[in-house]
Amino acid sequence: MSLFRRVLIANRGAISVRIQNTLACLGIPAAVVYSEADSAALHVLGAERACCIGPGPARESYLCATALIAAAQRMHCDALHPGYGFLSENAAFAQQCRDAGLVFIGPSAEAIRKMGDKALARGIAQAAGVACVPGFDAPATHEKLRDEARRIGFPLLIKAAHGGGGKGMRPVHKAEEFDAALQSAQREAQSAFGRDEVLLERLVQRARHVEIQLLADSHGAVHAFPERECSLQRRHQKVLEESPSPAVGSELRRQLQAAAVAIAKAVHYEGAGTIEFLLEPDGKFWFLEMNTRLQVEHGVTELVCGEDLVEWQLRIAAGEHLSESLPREARGHAMQARLYAEDPENGFLPQTGTLRSVHWPTGPGVRTDPGVTGGAVLSHHYDPMLAKLLAHGRDREQCRQRLFQALRRCVVAGTNTNIAWLAALVNDACVRSGQTFTHTLAELRISTDAPSEQVAWAAAAALALESPATTSHGNNGPLRNTLPSEGLQGFRLGGGAV
């Protein structure tokens, strides 16, 4: 018997395609939504049912709760998967879905609300016996925040109390910078999240960003998987993720997992979630926040654990028990790179336009979770992610080499991309050594003009010319879409047209 009659995926692009893969494997019909700008998008092409929910701007389509719920009802869905991003961590939307008789595939509205408030989440973590980065998180005036900043000491971090993704976040290195940084953070927080409250934290300068993936069922069981490391970040946005962390051994892993489970149990959590920590070189770790949804980097956990996390989300939402055999240690090593239509040589500016040809690599241990295909039109309305490229190996070095070679075999013609930059990063000494920290990318200078890279990209272009450009919905998924090659009229390092 099917878990659900039909599931609406309230998202787009690679996120929607990824969820469709699992639904197809389980024999559950998928329904998708799309904006007017996404009418020919990849996530629409493979869906059994699709519904247009509004114009291109996300606030008029993918962020419109009433339109999403109406679409679910119109297409006779009994459950809704929010994906990640958009309304996935919106407590009001989760409750609206349930009030409309839809199963919301995620945690309760109350858990989302509590853990979405960073100040409240810090209090919950501390009450559960988990240390938080020293700071100040009470509502306060500008003057009070300035006084608390002096008490904490510099450098420190101003963070939006609601929301995430690096928005409303400003580092402050000396007292004279504080007032301007506070005003800037509050303006951005108000614009992004509709609230301008902030909190202050000591800036831990030499630290790693590690996180624990959780699953929790409705019967009180909570399982913690092996950690992911996400230290390589640019402007607080993750770039490269891996599991396990090169800096975490069995005992530290056990401590991180125990802390994550304690926090999840404190809010009676259900579904998939992630607890994020800062890890210092001496092994001391601090709670940062909880993401009450599936993470972009969930695939690396799937590769080292052999579990489909989206399937588990569905099973938990249907009331099933967690399996007692879920792994707590990694099997082998996995890495993920996020492929974007952006120009690394021009401040990583997002790119728009039409993709003439796309070729995603295949091979042992290589997985692609794509969001576009050849002919796709890249819109300024949405995040410019093209795909996620993942690799798995018996150990970290084999995994790294597989990811490096896979990046060299990617072909995206028609726009600038960060693919060559990522290949150079994966082959950089800091990644090879595993000595990566949250500040590493800010200090690193990645060069993509080596002759060997030019040769590799030329070979990849030749491969695309020799065979049809193919785009899959993920190498392990059942859906495939093959389009005839348009031919590469020109090629340059990084995927841009010439």
C-alpha positions in Angstrom: 0.0 0.0 0.0 1.3 3.4 -0.9 2.3 5.8 1.9 0.4 8.6 0.3 -2.1 9.0 -2.6 -0.1 11.9 -4.2 2.5 14.3 -2.9 2.8 18.0 -3.9 6.4 19.2 -4.1 6.2 22.9 -3.1 9.5 23.8 -4.6 11.5 23.9 -7.9 14.7 22.9 -9.7 17.1 20.4 -8.4 15.1 20.2 -5.1 11.9 19.1 -6.8 13.7 16.7 -9.1 15.5 15.1 -6.2 12.2 14.5 -4.3 10.5 13.2 -7.5 13.2 10.5 -7.8 12.3 9.0 -4.4 8.6 9.3 -5.0 9.0 7.4 -8.3 11.0 4.7 -6.5 8.2 4.3 -3.9 5.4 4.3 -6.6 3.9 7.6 -5.2 2.6 10.0 -7.9 4.2 13.4 -7.7 2.6 16.7 -8.4 4.7 19.8 -8.9 4.1 23.6 -9.1 5.8 26.1 -11.3 5.9 29.8 -12.0 5.4 31.3 -15.4 9.2 31.6 -15.6 9.6 27.9 -15.0 7.0 26.5 -17.5 9.7 24.5 -19.3 11.9 23.8 -16.3 13.4 20.3 -15.7 11.3 19.7 -12.6 8.2 20.2 -14.7 9.2 17.9 -17.5 9.2 14.7 -15.6 6.2 15.3 -13.3 2.9 13.4 -13.6 0.9 16.5 -12.8 1.9 20.2 -12.8 0.2 23.4 -11.9 1.2 27.0 -12.6 0.9 29.1 -9.4 1.8 32.6 -10.5 4.3 34.9 -12.1 8.1 34.6 -12.0 8.9 36.5 -8.8 9.0 34.0 -5.9 6.9 36.1 -3.6 4.1 35.8 -6.2 4.5 32.1 -6.7 6.7 29.7 -4.7 6.3 31.9 -1.5 2.5 32.2 -1.9 1.1 29.7 0.7 -2.5 30.0 -0.4 -1.6 29.2 -4.0 0.5 26.2 -3.0 -2.3 24.7 -0.8 -4.9 25.4 -3.5 -2.7 23.6 -6.1 -2.3 20.6 -3.7 -6.1 20.4 -3.4 -6.7 20.9 -7.1 -4.4 18.0 -7.9 -5.9 15.7 -5.2 -2.8 15.5 -3.1 -2.9 14.3 0.5 0.6 15.4 1.5 3.0 18.3 0.8 6.8 18.2 0.8 8.3 21.7 1.1 11.8 20.8 0.0 14.3 23.3 1.3 14.4 27.0 1.0 11.2 29.0 0.2 8.6 28.0 2.8 10.2 24.9 4.2 11.0 26.6 7.6 7.9 28.7 7.8 5.9 27.7 10.9 2.7 29.4 9.7 2.8 27.5 6.4 3.3 24.2 8.1 0.2 24.8 10.2 -1.8 26.1 7.2 -1.1 22.8 5.4 -2.3 20.7 8.4 -5.4 22.9 8.8 -6.2 22.3 5.2 -6.0 18.5 5.7 -2.6 18.0 4.1 0.2 16.0 5.7 3.1 18.4 6.0 6.3 16.3 5.4 8.4 18.0 8.1 8.3 18.9 11.7 5.5 20.5 13.7 4.8 24.2 13.4 5.8 24.6 17.0 9.2 23.0 16.5 9.9 25.1 13.4 8.9 28.2 15.4 11.1 27.4 18.4 14.2 26.5 16.5 13.7 29.2 13.9 14.1 31.8 16.6 17.9 31.7 17.2 17.7 33.3 20.6 15.0 30.8 21.7 17.0 28.0 20.2 20.1 29.0 22.1 18.1 28.8 25.3 16.7 25.3 24.4 20.2 24.0 23.7 21.6 25.4 26.9 18.7 23.8 28.9 19.6 20.5 27.2 23.1 20.8 28.4 24.7 21.9 25.1 27.1 24.8 25.2 26.4 27.8 22.9 28.9 30.3 21.5 29.2 33.1 24.2 27.1 36.0 23.3 23.9 38.0 24.0 20.5 37.1 22.6 17.9 39.1 24.5 15.7 41.8 22.9 17.6 45.1 23.3 18.0 48.7 22.2 20.9 49.8 20.0 22.7 51.2 23.1 22.3 48.0 25.0 23.6 46.0 22.1 26.6 48.3 21.9 27.3 47.8 25.6 27.0 44.0 25.3 29.3 44.0 22.3 32.0 45.7 24.5 31.4 43.1 27.2 31.7 40.2 24.8 34.8 41.7 23.1 35.9 41.9 19.5 35.9 40.3 17.0 32.2 39.4 17.3 29.4 38.4 14.9 26.0 40.2 14.6 23.4 37.7 13.4 19.7 38.0 12.5 17.7 36.3 15.2 15.2 34.9 12.6 16.2 33.3 9.3 19.5 32.2 8.0 21.6 31.7 4.8 24.1 34.4 5.9 21.5 37.2 5.6 21.6 39.8 8.4 25.0 38.6 9.4 28.0 40.9 9.9 31.4 40.4 11.4 32.7 43.2 13.6 36.5 43.4 14.3 36.6 46.6 16.3 34.3 48.8 18.4 34.3 51.7 15.9 32.7 49.4 13.2 29.8 48.2 15.4 27.2 50.9 14.9 27.3 50.8 11.1 27.5 47.0 11.0 24.4 46.7 13.4 22.4 49.1 11.2 23.3 47.2 8.1 22.5 43.8 9.6 19.1 45.0 10.9 18.2 46.4 7.5 19.0 43.2 5.7 17.2 41.1 8.3 14.1 43.3 8.0 14.2 43.0 4.2 14.8 39.2 4.2 12.8 38.0 7.1 10.4 40.8 8.0 12.0 41.2 11.5 15.1 43.1 12.5 16.0 41.5 15.8 19.6 40.4 16.1 21.9 38.6 18.5 25.6 38.9 19.2 28.1 36.1 19.3 31.8 35.9 19.9 33.5 35.4 16.5 35.3 32.0 16.8 38.1 32.7 14.3 39.8 29.3 13.8 36.9 26.9 13.8 35.3 24.3 11.6 31.6 24.1 10.7 30.3 20.6 11.4 26.7 19.4 11.5 24.7 16.3 12.6 21.9 15.0 10.4 19.0 13.8 12.5 15.9 11.7 11.9 13.2 11.6 14.5 9.9 9.7 14.3 6.6 10.4 16.0 7.1 7.7 18.6 10.0 9.4 20.4 13.0 7.8 18.6 15.8 10.1 17.4 18.7 8.9 15.3 21.9 10.8 14.6 24.0 10.1 11.5 27.8 10.7 11.2 28.7 14.4 10.9 29.2 16.5 7.8 31.8 19.2 7.5 30.8 22.4 5.7 33.7 24.7 6.7 34.4 25.9 3.1 32.0 28.8 2.8 31.9 32.0 0.8 30.0 34.8 2.4 28.4 32.3 4.9 27.2 30.2 1.9 28.4 26.6 1.8 30.5 25.7 -1.2 32.0 22.2 -0.5 30.7 19.6 2.0 32.0 16.2 3.1 31.3 13.4 5.4 32.9 12.4 7.7 34.9 15.4 8.9 38.7 14.9 8.7 38.9 16.5 12.2 36.4 14.2 14.0 37.2 10.9 15.6 34.8 8.3 17.1 34.6 9.8 20.6 34.1 13.4 19.4 31.5 12.0 16.9 29.6 10.3 19.8 29.6 13.6 21.8 28.3 15.6 18.8 25.6 13.1 18.1 24.5 13.0 21.8 24.3 16.8 21.9 22.2 16.8 18.7 19.8 14.2 20.0 19.4 16.0 23.3 18.3 19.2 21.4 15.9 17.4 19.1 14.3 15.6 22.1 13.9 18.9 23.9 11.6 20.2 21.2 9.8 16.8 20.5 11.2 17.0 17.0 9.8 14.9 14.1 11.2 14.4 10.6 14.6 15.3 9.2 16.7 18.1 10.8 20.2 19.2 11.2 22.1 20.6 14.2 25.0 22.9 13.3 28.1 23.3 15.5 31.3 25.3 15.5 34.3 23.0 16.3 37.5 24.4 17.7 40.9 22.8 17.2 41.0 21.5 20.8 37.8 19.5 20.3 35.5 22.0 22.0 32.2 22.5 20.2 29.4 25.1 20.3 25.8 24.9 19.2 25.0 27.3 16.4 21.5 26.6 15.2 19.1 24.0 14.0 17.7 23.7 10.4 14.3 22.2 10.6 14.3 20.8 7.1 16.3 18.7 4.7 19.7 20.2 3.9 21.2 20.9 0.4 24.1 18.7 1.4 22.0 15.8 2.5 23.4 13.7 -0.3 26.8 13.2 1.3 25.1 11.5 4.3 23.1 9.3 1.9 26.3 8.2 0.2 28.2 7.3 3.4 25.2 5.7 5.1 23.3 4.0 2.2 20.0 5.6 3.3 17.5 7.7 1.3 16.7 10.6 3.6 13.7 11.8 1.5 12.2 8.3 1.8 12.6 8.4 5.6 10.9 11.8 5.6 7.9 10.3 3.9 7.9 7.2 6.1 8.1 9.3 9.3 5.3 11.6 8.1 3.2 8.4 7.5 3.7 7.4 11.1 6.3 4.7 10.6 9.0 3.8 13.2 12.7 4.5 12.6 14.8 1.4 11.9 17.1 0.4 14.7 19.7 -0.6 12.2 20.4 3.0 10.9 24.2 3.6 10.8 26.0 6.0 13.2 29.4 5.7 11.4 30.3 6.5 7.8 31.1 3.9 5.2 33.8 5.4 3.1 33.9 9.1 2.3 31.7 11.5 0.4 32.0 15.1 -0.9 29.6 17.5 -2.7 30.2 20.6 -4.8 27.5 23.1 -5.6 27.5 24.1 -9.3 26.3 27.6 -10.0 25.8 29.9 -13.0 28.0 32.6 -11.6 31.2 34.4 -12.7 34.1 33.7 -10.3 36.2 36.3 -12.1 33.7 39.0 -11.5 32.8 38.7 -7.9 30.7 35.5 -8.4 27.9 37.5 -9.9 24.9 35.3 -10.8 24.4 34.7 -14.5 21.3 34.6 -16.7 20.6 33.4 -20.2 20.0 30.2 -22.1 22.0 27.0 -21.7 23.0 25.7 -25.1 24.3 22.3 -24.0 24.8 20.5 -20.7 26.7 17.3 -19.9 26.9 15.8 -16.5 29.6 13.2 -15.7 29.0 9.6 -14.7 31.3 6.9 -13.4 32.0 4.9 -10.3 31.1 6.7 -7.1 29.8 9.8 -9.0 26.2 11.2 -8.5 24.7 14.3 -10.0 21.5 15.9 -8.7 20.7 18.3 -11.5 18.2 21.2 -11.7 18.6 22.1 -15.4 19.0 20.6 -18.8 20.2 21.8 -22.2 17.9 24.7 -23.4 17.1 25.8 -19.9 16.6 29.5 -19.4 18.3 30.9 -16.3 16.1 33.5 -14.6 17.1 36.3 -12.3 14.2 35.4 -10.1 15.8 32.4 -8.5 19.0 31.0 -7.0 21.5 30.2 -9.8 22.3 26.7 -8.7 22.6 24.3 -11.7 23.3 21.0 -10.0 24.9 19.3 -7.1 27.8 17.0 -8.0 28.7 14.3 -5.5 31.4 11.7 -5.2 31.9 8.7 -2.9 35.1 6.6 -2.4 36.5 4.1 0.0 38.6 6.8 1.6 38.9 10.6 1.5 41.6 10.8 -1.2 39.8 8.5 -3.6 36.6 10.5 -3.0 38.4 13.8 -3.6 40.0 12.5 -6.8 36.7 11.3 -8.1 35.0 14.6 -7.5 38.0 16.5 -9.1 37.8 14.3 -12.2 34.0 14.6 -12.4 34.2 18.4 -12.2 36.7 18.3 -15.1 34.2 16.3 -17.2 31.2 18.7 -16.7 30.2 20.7 -19.7 27.8 23.7 -19.4 27.8 25.9 -22.5 26.0 29.2 -22.7 26.9 30.8 -19.4 29.7 31.4 -17.0 29.9 28.9 -14.2 31.9 28.2 -11.1 32.8 24.7 -12.3 36.5 25.3 -13.1 36.9 27.3 -9.9 35.4 24.3 -7.9 37.8 21.9 -9.7 40.7 24.1 -8.7 39.4 24.3 -5.1 39.0 20.6 -4.8 42.6 20.2 -6.0 44.0 22.9 -3.7 46.5 22.0 -1.0 44.0 23.1 1.8 41.4 20.6 0.6 43.9 17.8 -0.1 45.2 18.2 3.5 41.7 18.5 5.1 42.9 21.6 6.9 39.8 23.7 6.2 38.2 26.3 8.5 35.3 28.8 8.2 37.7 31.6 7.3 39.7 29.5 4.7 38.0 30.6 1.5 38.1 34.3 2.5 42.0 34.0 2.5 42.4 31.6 -0.4 43.2 32.7 -3.9 42.0 30.1 -6.4 43.5 30.2 -9.9 41.7 28.5 -12.8 44.1 29.4 -15.6 46.4 26.4 -15.4 47.1 24.8 -18.9 46.1 21.4 -17.5 42.7 22.7 -16.8 42.4 24.1 -20.3 43.2 20.6 -21.7 40.7 18.9 -19.4 37.9 21.3 -20.4 38.7 20.9 -24.1 38.4 17.1 -23.6 35.1 17.4 -21.9 33.8 19.6 -24.7 34.9 17.0 -27.3 33.0 14.4 -25.3 29.9 16.5 -25.5 30.3 16.8 -29.2 30.7 13.1 -29.7 27.6 12.0 -27.9 24.2 13.5 -27.1 24.1 16.0 -24.2 22.4 14.2 -21.4 20.9 15.3 -18.2 19.7 12.9 -15.6 17.5 13.4 -12.5 20.3 11.8 -10.4 22.5 8.8 -11.3 20.6 6.5 -9.0 17.1 7.7 -9.9 14.6 6.2 -12.3 14.0 9.3 -14.3 16.0 10.3 -17.4 15.7 13.0 -20.0 17.9 13.0 -23.1 18.0 15.8 -25.6 19.8 16.0 -28.9 23.1 17.9 -28.7 22.9 21.4 -30.1 26.7 21.3 -30.5 29.2 23.6 -28.8 29.8 26.6 -31.0 32.4 27.9 -28.6 34.0 27.0 -25.3 36.0 28.6 -22.6 37.2 27.6 -19.2 34.4 27.9 -16.7 31.6 27.0 -19.1 31.1 30.4 -20.8 30.2 30.9 -24.4 32.8 32.4 -26.8 
